[in-house]
């Protein structure tokens, strides 16, 4: 269980400028609850994607306690990127190799949720892809399953839909919400089980006795302005009057780099077969 934040700018901007200083402060404060590390992936500018992979940085330190997190989010500019605050799934180690984002080629990926049962996680991966694992998480397997489809030439929507439908059909995920940075765009996956949310006071940063469920925990919202588009997990104010709009469950949002063109497509069952 984690928090996610993505931004796309018409020109390269720091996260603090795209989101707003006050909102970034509120987002960063969520790392007290999601205290198992942080990661950032970004393209410094549109032309950079022709040269190689997105830039990434990650740490197993709580973001609110890490000066490097403040430095990157406040001063490092990018035309597209995302931020991940980690709350590690029980049984998965807090280690750099398990810290989001995960990368392959020109793709970077971060996930919010858990997939059970853990003893069957390798079944998510197409044959031969386990060798590409760098860590031990369900999230990395989820990412590689999508990457395998993309490398077979499957369009992004169909690749994501096929993997999401497979995991919901054959496993018990709490959420498959995710953000992915590609050469052409930033993508946001909204796919979660509204009945499997944590307690409001649950935390990886300290004990809590609260049993009230956080029914909005997996909700995602986006805000489109003339020069920036931002997408974020719940946890800080995202009011309609401030331009925030809900992203429906079981959808894929795409924000094109450069133009900021937004498209939203359904993740209903895909007719594209899974990679073998």
N, C-alpha and C positions, 0 to 999 in steps of 0.2 A: 504494500500500500504506500503510495507516494503522492507527490504533487508535481504537476506539469505546467509549464509556461512556454509558449512559442511566440515569436514575433517575426514579422516580415516588413521591411521598410522599402520605400521607393528609392531611398539612398541609405547607405550604411549608417546605423545609429546604435548607441548602447542600449541595453535592456532598460535601464533606468529612464531613458528618454522615450522609448517606445511605449512603455507601460505607465510611467509616471513615478516620481520619487516616492510619494506616499504609498501608492499601491505596491511598489517593489518592497518597501519596508514591511508592509503587511504580509506579502508573500514570503519574504525571508523569515519572518517571525514564525511561519508554519514549520520551519525546520526544527523548532523546539519539540514539535510533535513527531516530525519526520527527521530523526536525528542521526541516521545511519550513513550519511554522506551526501554528496552532491556531484552533479556533472553538468557541463555545458557543451553544446556543439553549435558551431556557427560557420557561415561563409563570410569572410571579411568583406567581399564585394562580389558582384555578379561575375566578373571576369575570372575570379579565382577558381571557380568550379571547373574551368577548362584545364587547370594545371594539376589537380589532384583532389584528395579527400577533404571533407570539412575539417576545420580545426576543432579539437576537443580538449577539455581539461576536466579532471575529476578528482575527488578526494573522499576519504572515509570520515572526514571531520564534519561535525554539525555546521551547516552553512552560516548560521548566525554567529558562530564563534571563529570563523575563518576569514582573516583579512583578505586573502586571495579572492574569495567569492565576492566580497564587496568591491574589490579592485576591478574584476572582470565585468561585473554587471553594471558598474558605474562608469567605466571608461572605455572598455573594449567594444569597438563598433563592428556591426555586421549587418548585411542586408537581409539575412534570414538566420534563424537559429532557434534553439530551445534550451530550457533549463529544467533539471530534474532534481527533486529533493527525495532522498531514499528513506523509506521505512521498510526494512528488510523483512521478507516473509520468514516466519519461524522455520528454522531448519536450514536456511541458506546463509552462508557465512558473510560477515561484513569484511570484505576484502576488495582491493582495487579491481581485480578481475571480475568481480560481481557488481561493480559500480557502473551505472548507466552514465553516458551512452555507450551502446555497442556499435561497432562500425564494421562495414565491409565495402570495399571499393569507395564509391562516392556516396554511400548511404550511412546515416547515423540514426540511431533508434533508442527510444526510452519508453518504458511501460509502467503503468500504474495498475496493480492488481496482483492476483495470485492464481495459479493453475494447479488443481489437485486431480488425482493423487500424484504426489511427487515421485513415487517409485515407477510411474509410467511415463515420465516426461520425455524420455527419448523417443517415444512413439510419435511425438509432434514433428520430429525431424525426418526429412526424406532420407532415403538410403545413402550412406556415404558422407553425410553432412556432420555427423558428430565430431569428426576429426577437426572441424573448423571451430569448435567450441574453445573459448579462452577461459571461461568461468564455469559455474555450476547452476546457473539460474534457469527458471522457467522462462523468464523474459528473453534471454539470449536465444533459447530454442525457438520461441515464438518469432523472433526477428529473423532467424536464419531460415525458418520455414517460408516466410514471405520472400526473403532474398532469393531462395532457390527458384521460386516461381518466376520472379522477375528475370533471373538469368536464363530461364527457359523461354523468355520472350513474351510472357503473359503480361497484359496491361496492369497497371497498378491497382485499379479498382477490383479487377477480377482476382488478382493474386491475394489481396487483402481479404476479400470476401470468402474465397475458398478456405483460407487458413482459419479465419474467424469462425466460419460455419463448422469446420472440422472440430475445432477445440470445444465449441459449445455443444456439439453433438456427442463427442466421445470423452469429454473430461468435465470437471466441475470448476469452471473459472468463476472468481468473484467479479473480475473485470479484465477486459482486454483493451482498455483505453490506452492509447499510445500516440507518440509523436515521432515523425520520421522526416528527416531532412534529406532531400535528393537534389540532383543537379538542377532540375527544372522548377521545383516548388517545395514548400513545406506542406506536409500531410498530417492530419489529425484524425485518429480513429476513435470514434465514440461507440463502445460496445461493452455493455456491462449488465450484470444481473441486479436489478434494483432491490431484490430481497436479501442480498448478501452484502450488507454494509457494516462497517465497524461501529462501535459505540462512540458517542461524541467525545468522551474523555479518554479514549484509548490512545496510547502513545508509545513510541519506541524510545522516547526521551525521559520517561518516568512512569511510575505506577499510577493507576486510576481505578476507582471503584464504580465509575459511572456505567450504567447499563442502558441508558437511553441511546437509541440508534440514530446515527447521522444519516438521515434519509437522502440528503443532498450530496453525500461524500463523492460519488462518482460523476456528478453533473459537470459538464463542460460548457463554457460560454465563450463567445468571440465578440470582438469589438473592431469594427472597420472604420477608419478615418481616412482622410485624403492621402496621407503620407505613410500610414502604418496600419497593419492588421495585427491584433494580439489575440491569442487563444489561451485560456487558463482553466485549471481545475478550480473547484470550489475552495472556500476557506477564507476568502476576503471579499468585501463588498463588490458585487458585479450587478449594478442596478440598471434597469432598462432605461431610466432617464439619463444615465451616463453613456448610453450607446451600446450596452452589452446585450447580446442576443443568445438564447439557449441553442446549443447544438444537440439535435435530436439523437436519441439512442439508436444504435445500429446504422450509423452513417459515417461516411468518409468525407472530410473537408479538405479541399485543396486550395492553397493560396500560391498563385504563380509569382515567382520572383521577377522583379522589375516592374510588371504591370499591376500587381496586387489583385489581379482578377480572382474572384472567389467562386468555387463550384462545390456543391454538396451532392453526393450520390449515395444511394441506398446500398447497404451491405446485406441485402436479402440474399437468399441462397444462390450461389453461383453455379452455372452449368459447366464451368471449367474444372476438370478433374484434378485432384491433388497430384503433386509430383511423386514419383515412385523412387 
